[in-house]
């Protein structure tokens, strides 16, 4: 039998302005939770997302798709949520994960993951659906080699009366972000959490138990994420994340002088950014 994790903290993600014209709900990286190693930021927004960078990479992350981007030694990019053509608000999530110090200077890379590549399973007599974005669930593995820092990510939907136990590596940092409905977490000491909350779990235990009451009027949906915590200092200034103040100064100097990875930033202007200027 697994040992369920208890809730350490649960809080509402407040909507705020971000960039030009974007509205996001930030939980990790907010005053409520500055950082949670290896996680640096979690934003929830509505719409698909257009993106581009100074290397000429550009495209749109459509509903159900994901993109794993490793910034490494540095990359200048632009992104903006885009409403769907049908007018429905697709759910977008952006998660920043810290890199181990020894990998801070790797070359930037992308890995696109399309919706059709994501394994989806059903458990508890089809009352629970799990999209396995990264990691393993009930004997099914995700696509591998998506990120340098070990992270498990699941998109879980539970119908009324459904219940699931998701095993997680012991000692990893773990949280659940609730997207819809009300979900109860825990086996004996249950806590019911509503929409748009970040639920931070204690490190002890090797599973998370979640269920939705039979009498609930709608399904509960949440992202469950776990990652290997990094034993290193986090020093952040805007988009620059390193392990020392000296490293921040050097990164800023490299950016300002278009050197050490930022050579292609000289003179680059975002087409997405231009379209937002009226």
Number of C-alpha atoms within 10 A of each C-alpha: 5 13 16 23 23 22 19 11 13 19 16 18 22 13 15 10 11 13 10 10 9 13 16 21 21 26 26 22 16 16 9 16 16 13 17 19 19 25 24 20 19 21 20 19 20 19 21 22 20 16 17 19 19 19 13 9 10 15 12 17 20 18 16 15 17 19 14 16 16 23 19 15 17 21 20 18 19 15 17 20 21 18 14 15 9 7 8 10 15 18 15 20 18 15 14 16 21 24 23 16 14 7 14 18 14 14 13 15 12 13 13 13 17 14 15 9 13 18 17 18 16 15 15 14 9 11 18 23 21 23 20 22 25 23 19 18 20 12 6 11 14 20 14 9 10 19 16 13 17 17 22 21 20 23 19 24 25 28 22 21 15 21 20 21 21 18 18 24 17 16 15 23 23 30 24 23 27 23 21 16 21 25 26 18 26 20 16 9 9 15 15 14 20 18 17 22 21 27 23 22 23 17 16 14 18 18 21 24 20 23 26 27 19 12 8 14 12 15 21 27 24 26 18 21 23 24 22 18 19 18 10 15 12 17 14 15 12 6 9 15 19 22 15 13 14 11 15 18 14 12 22 14 13 17 19 13 13 15 14 14 19 18 15 15 20 13 8 12 14 15 12 16 14 9 8 10 7 4
